[in-house]
Amino acid sequence: MTTPRLGYFTRLLDDATPVVRYRNALEQFVRAEELGFDTAWVAQHHFHSEEGGLPSPFVLLAQAAAKTSRILLATGIVTLPLEAPLRVAEDAAVLWLLADGRFELGIGSGGTGTSFPPFGFEVENRPAIYAAHKETLLRALRGDVLTTDGGALYPPAPPLADSLWEATFSASGAERIGREGNGLMLSRTQPRREYTAQGSAGDQVAIVDAHAAALPAGVAPRVMASRSVLVVDTDEEARRWRAQGIARSLTMLAGLGVEIPDGVAEGELATYLDLHVGTPEQVLATLAEDPILPRATDIVFQPHPIDPPHEVVLRSLELIAKDVAPALGWVPQN
């Protein structure tokens, strides 16, 4: 069994001003490095501050690179259909160089549908735009000639093509990602339209299977499993933050038209919503039911959708590194 890399993911959703959100994220990355975490991830979101607080991930990660020395930085994801792919390649290459190779690029086609028109795109064309932009991005990262006078990507960063990550919710998407030899990023939860009383990690088994089956010979699987985890010291804290995570998740589901039956117990709701909130023992008990973690090369924990205060996140990082991750097979590198 391969020792998984341990990662921390932030959506930058503190109840604070933008500058405080960014400063908190940087402090969390520094603390994660001190605790031995291997990776630190951010996602890109435009316009909707309640979904994610970071439209410019390369800018923030460049600052993070300057404040750290070991932890690998990654995007999960850059919304590629809304970006000029050559500019993504250039920004990624500069960041990779300044970070001494401590950067991996994750891309996806996602993003809120209403974000597409301001960028001049129709959301219905998302798959075609993504495919075209990814082709251009990869040509640049691989060093292909791009101009009529022989110009190529500068600075060159060929390892970024070999370490590319892609996100998907489907087995068909995972099969394509695997066929191309790219890493598979799994969401903290799968989209669902009805209440099932079950968590969605089981639905990701077919996705991981499809990815593994499609990988070219000799290419090792890379699977990043993101999970909503908040670890606290006491049962009282666990109840408080679990309730907040449930309330915020139910608000999101209501917007999608998902109806939750009356009288569902809190524990069952947390399971259905893919929330792992509690003391180390409680979190390990719920994570033990996850069939994906033993197959993941990267286990990445995020406090979303609980989104507690900065101090609570810092304490959770400490408890994850000390009591949770080692029980999942993680071995700190420092």
Secondary structure, 3 states (H helix, E strand, C coil): CCCCEEEEEECCCCCCCHHHHHHHHHHHHHHHHHCCCCEEEECCCCCCCCCCCCCCHHHHHHHHHHHCCCCEEEECCEEHHHCCHHHHHHHHHHHHHHCCCCEECEEECCCCHHHCHHHCCCHHHHHHHHHHHHHHHHHHHCCCCCCCCCCCCCCCCCHHHHCCEEECCCHHHHHHHHHCCCEEEECCCCCCCCCCCCCCHHHHHHHHHHHHHHCCCCCCCCEEEEEEEEECCCHHHHHHHHHHHHHHHHHHHHHCCCCCCCCCCHHHHHHHCCEEEECHHHHHHHHCCCCCHHHCCEEEEECCCCCCCHHHHHHHHHHHHHHHHHHHCCCCCC
